[in-house]
Amino acid sequence: MIDPVSALAAATTAFNVIKKGFEVGRDIESMTGDLGRWMSAVSDIKKADEFAKNPPLFKKLAFKGSVEEEALNAFMAKKKAEEMRDELRNLISWQRGPSAWQELIQMESQIRKERQQAVYAQKEKQRQFFEGIAIVLLISASVGILFGFGWLLVSYSN
């Protein structure tokens, strides 16, 4: 599971470095590492929001309050990331023109695609695996309880 609070902290740190870089006159090219970290963190925030909208079945049943808290954290992180994106778009457009922002969006799309293939697919597999284990355990416990009641009924009827 991706923690939206940690992703927001990473995005904010990278964003502050980028913003400071613009203030001291650094050009975009010298901040590509910082931009990449910011984009990765924003991508994590978006994925956390997707996970919060569709939590695992076990989490829905067992940890109801936790699901709502995660959804709220993901929502707030998403809104803060949108604010950072707007400010960054203004900074980049001001320094390099609107076409530079479009180039950055294309680069972000590529990074997101790569992360989707590498990281998020693995996290989704882990989530499905643990959800499957939880379902098997729940079914096993239910069957065990039913057999236990059946055994008690047979034992007491004799």
C-alpha positions in Angstrom: 0.0 0.0 0.0 1.2 3.5 -0.8 1.2 5.9 2.0 -0.2 9.3 0.8 1.2 11.2 3.7 4.8 10.0 3.0 4.3 10.6 -0.8 3.1 14.1 0.0 6.1 14.8 2.2 8.4 13.6 -0.6 6.5 15.8 -3.1 6.6 18.8 -0.9 10.4 18.4 -0.2 11.1 18.1 -3.9 8.8 21.0 -4.8 10.4 23.3 -2.2 13.8 22.5 -3.7 12.5 23.2 -7.2 10.9 26.5 -6.1 14.1 27.6 -4.3 16.0 26.7 -7.5 13.8 29.0 -9.5 14.2 31.8 -6.9 18.0 31.6 -7.2 17.9 31.5 -10.9 18.6 27.8 -11.7 17.4 26.6 -15.0 15.0 23.7 -15.4 17.7 21.4 -16.9 19.7 21.6 -13.7 16.7 20.5 -11.7 15.7 17.4 -13.6 16.5 15.1 -10.6 14.3 17.2 -8.3 11.5 17.3 -11.0 11.8 13.6 -11.3 11.4 13.1 -7.5 8.5 15.4 -7.5 6.8 13.7 -10.4 7.3 10.2 -8.8 5.9 11.4 -5.5 2.8 12.9 -7.3 2.4 9.7 -9.2 2.4 7.9 -5.8 -0.2 10.3 -4.5 -2.5 9.6 -7.4 -2.0 5.8 -7.0 -2.8 6.1 -3.3 -6.0 8.0 -4.2 -6.9 5.1 -6.5 -6.2 2.5 -3.8 -8.2 4.5 -1.3 -11.2 4.6 -3.6 -11.0 0.8 -4.0 -9.6 -0.7 -0.7 -9.1 -4.4 -0.3 -12.1 -6.4 0.9 -10.5 -7.4 4.1 -9.7 -3.8 5.0 -13.2 -2.8 4.2 -14.6 -5.4 6.6 -12.0 -5.3 9.4 -10.6 -1.8 9.5 -13.5 0.5 8.5 -12.1 3.6 10.3 -8.7 3.1 8.8 -10.2 3.0 5.3 -11.9 6.4 5.8 -8.7 7.9 7.2 -6.7 6.7 4.3 -9.2 8.0 1.9 -9.1 11.4 3.6 -5.3 11.4 3.6 -5.2 10.5 -0.1 -7.8 13.2 -0.9 -5.9 15.9 1.0 -2.5 14.8 -0.5 -4.1 14.9 -4.0 -5.4 18.5 -3.5 -2.0 19.7 -2.2 -0.3 18.0 -5.2 -2.7 19.9 -7.5 -1.8 23.2 -5.9 1.9 22.4 -6.3 1.3 21.5 -9.9 -0.4 24.8 -10.6 2.4 26.8 -9.0 5.0 24.7 -10.9 3.2 25.2 -14.2 3.3 29.0 -13.6 7.0 29.0 -12.7 8.0 26.9 -15.7 5.8 28.7 -18.1 7.1 32.0 -16.8 10.8 30.9 -17.2 10.6 28.8 -20.3 7.3 29.4 -22.0 4.1 27.3 -22.2 5.7 24.7 -24.4 8.2 23.8 -21.7 5.3 22.9 -19.4 3.9 20.6 -22.2 7.3 18.9 -22.5 7.3 18.4 -18.7 3.8 16.9 -18.9 5.0 14.4 -21.5 8.0 13.5 -19.4 5.7 13.0 -16.4 3.5 10.8 -18.4 6.5 8.6 -19.4 7.6 8.4 -15.7 4.1 7.4 -14.6 3.9 4.8 -17.3 7.2 3.3 -16.2 6.2 3.3 -12.6 2.9 1.8 -13.4 4.7 -1.1 -15.1 7.4 -1.6 -12.4 6.1 -0.5 -9.0 2.3 -0.4 -9.1 1.8 -3.7 -10.8 3.9 -5.3 -8.0 1.9 -3.5 -5.3 -1.4 -4.6 -6.9 -0.2 -8.2 -7.0 0.7 -8.0 -3.3 -2.6 -6.6 -2.5 -4.5 -9.3 -4.4 -2.3 -12.0 -2.7 -3.1 -10.8 0.8 -6.7 -10.2 0.0 -6.9 -13.8 -1.3 -5.2 -15.1 1.9 -7.7 -13.1 4.0 -10.6 -14.6 2.1 -9.3 -18.1 2.4 -8.8 -17.6 6.2 -12.3 -16.2 6.6 -13.9 -19.1 4.7 -11.8 -21.6 6.6 -12.8 -20.1 9.9 -16.5 -20.1 8.9 -16.4 -23.7 7.8 -14.6 -24.6 11.0 -17.2 -22.9 13.1 -20.0 -24.6 11.1 -18.4 -28.0 11.6 -17.9 -27.2 15.3 -21.5 -26.4 15.8 -22.5 -29.6 13.8 -20.2 -31.7 16.0 -21.7 -30.1 19.2 -25.3 -30.8 17.9 -24.4 -34.4 17.2 -22.6 -34.8 20.5 -25.5 -33.3 22.6 -28.2 -35.2 20.7 -26.7 -38.6 21.7 
